[in-house]
């Protein structure tokens, strides 16, 4: 599969201090962020809702840290079962 990403995730740009790129990303993403001032309001809201601990979780921690591993492995097994059981196709064509 080929994915084309036009810019980095907005939260990442904000955390890295790349404000100009974050403004462009917000203006592309949000309908009412037409100018830079409104985009900065959105950026401040994103900053206030983003905790410091959310960006420091590594894949190793998610898989093996006792705090997160049960949820990670349960989700992985659930998704595998869901896809192998064919529920996606049944839901798609049942309408």
C-alpha positions in Angstrom: 0.0 0.0 0.0 1.2 3.5 -0.8 0.4 6.3 1.6 1.1 9.9 0.9 1.4 12.1 3.9 1.4 15.9 3.3 2.7 16.8 6.7 3.7 15.5 10.1 0.9 14.9 12.7 -0.2 18.2 14.2 0.6 17.1 17.8 4.1 16.2 16.8 4.7 19.6 15.1 3.4 21.4 18.2 5.6 19.4 20.5 8.7 20.0 18.3 8.0 23.8 18.3 7.5 23.9 14.5 4.7 26.5 14.8 4.5 27.6 11.2 4.1 24.0 10.0 1.6 23.3 12.7 -0.5 26.4 11.7 -0.5 25.1 8.1 -1.6 21.6 9.3 -4.4 23.1 11.5 -5.6 25.3 8.7 -5.8 22.2 6.4 -7.5 20.1 9.0 -10.1 22.3 10.7 -12.9 23.9 8.8 -13.1 27.1 10.9 -9.4 27.8 11.1 -9.2 30.1 8.2 -6.5 32.5 9.5 -3.4 32.2 11.6 -5.0 33.7 14.7 -7.8 31.0 14.7 -5.2 28.3 14.0 -3.2 29.4 17.0 -6.3 29.1 19.2 -6.7 25.5 18.0 -3.0 24.9 18.7 -3.3 26.2 22.2 -6.3 23.9 22.8 -4.4 20.9 21.5 -1.5 21.8 23.8 -3.8 22.0 26.8 -5.3 18.6 26.0 -2.0 16.8 25.3 -0.3 15.4 28.4 3.4 15.0 28.6 3.1 11.3 29.3 1.2 10.6 26.1 4.2 11.1 23.7 6.8 9.3 25.7 5.3 5.8 25.5 7.5 3.6 23.4 6.4 0.4 21.5 8.5 -1.6 23.9 6.6 -0.1 26.9 3.3 -0.7 25.2 4.1 -4.4 24.6 6.0 -5.3 27.8 5.4 -2.7 30.6 3.0 -4.2 33.2 0.9 -1.1 33.1 0.1 -1.3 29.4 0.8 -4.8 28.2 -2.5 -6.4 29.0 -4.5 -3.8 27.1 -2.0 -3.9 24.1 -2.0 -7.7 23.8 -5.8 -7.9 24.3 -6.4 -5.4 21.5 -4.0 -7.2 19.2 -5.7 -10.6 19.8 -9.1 -9.0 19.4 -8.2 -7.4 16.1 -6.7 -10.6 14.8 -9.8 -12.6 15.8 -12.1 -9.9 14.3 -10.3 -10.0 10.9 -9.9 -13.8 10.8 -13.5 -14.3 11.6 -14.6 -12.2 8.7 -16.8 -9.8 10.7 -15.6 -6.9 8.6 -17.1 -8.4 5.5 -20.3 -9.4 7.2 -20.8 -5.9 8.6 -19.9 -4.4 5.2 -22.4 -6.4 3.1 -25.2 -6.8 5.7 -26.6 -3.4 5.0 
